């Protein structure tokens, strides 16, 4: 351990020193360093010292310094440079204390950081393990149910889908809905639409499987055609035929596009949706209630033919089943039948109600308001608004029909036919209406008279 001395010049030599003979200055310092009791030394100026007859100048002090004081360098009493010993032990201890004070917080911080890092790593690995187990469970459950249903779905790998959509780039996105986004791509040279469900979507594996089973079994020209699917981990993808004219709501509610929809086109759209519903309710192997029929779920192909889509909320009925109750009301308020929105009771009539709303939207070009959710019987604000909306829609629809029929009537030779009740065929030919629409000629006659009024 190195001993440190503090030089104090101009000091009066304290009493009680020990004179060590025949020592140089360095030897005097070493002598004090080697004695644990030595507190100071001085290499004295013998001309002013009390020591006589010795040429050495080494003075040591052991114990306390008595009568030590500072004097001027020109004082007659003489002066000494007193080398005061700073305890090496104390200095080391102070240094050690300072070192401990510095190192201890740093060590504690590093230790806590390491512990936190290890906990994070452990949780991450545990989370990945649980997620992988859940993914494996979902995939196995999906395959088991499909095997039980006797269905074999064409499957596309997630890697291929990512390649087709450039990792789901926004430039490939053509729309989005409540459950996810829709992308346009090509599969084997055919344009397709890929519906990608959100990872945190409410539509879980059950709804996803339900939608696949339904659309795989249901085949009709007015239902969107299912091509393939993909389920890997949290990714759930459905692949359909591509509809170039998007959804119906993009046309009937657009100020520019709705002018392109003439009356024959609108009528054909309504008929097509009606055929699709009739197939779901009566003609398919499964009796299906769609539960979310609305303009955005009706897609249009290149010839503006309608196709019903989005069967995630659909339910199947038995042959003799008329209705069902649910505590989980799903769908879009405004299109829901009152008994379904308020009491959770749905049936074929629920879809018919939605179809009626859709028909009025197609005819009028007005959108049903759905801003206020219905929670109980007392909240009838939505249905009050619906009544106002219905009044507006019916007024516009009747006005449009009168204009349409009047314009046809003015140019129709059947208008002057006196025996209209007995000339069904010329009348229908003139009005471009099939006679099968009217079961009796008398009904046709009455209908024609009402139009002329």
ABEGO torsion letter per residue (X at the ends): XBBBBBBBBGBBBBBGBBBBBGBBAAAAAAAAAABAABABBBBBBAAABABBGBABABBBBBEBBBGBBBBBAABAAEBBBBBBBBBAAAAAAAAAAAAAAAAAAAAAAAAAAAAAAAAAAAAAAAAAAAAAAAAAAAAAAAAAAAAAAGBBBBBBBAAAAAAAAGGGBAAABAEBBAAEBBBBBBBGGBBBBBBBBBAABABBAAAAAAAAAAAAABBBAABBBBABBBBBEABBBBBBBBBAAEBAAAAAABAAAAAABBAAAAAAAAAAAAAAAAAAAAABABBBBAGABBAAABBBBAAGBBBBBGAAABBBBBAABABBBBABBBEBBGABBAAAAAAGBBBAAAAAAAAAAAAAAAAAGBBBBAABBBABAABAAAAAAAAAAAAAAAAAAAAAAAAAAAAAAAABAAAABABAAABAAAAAAAAGBBAAABABAAAAAAAAAAAAX
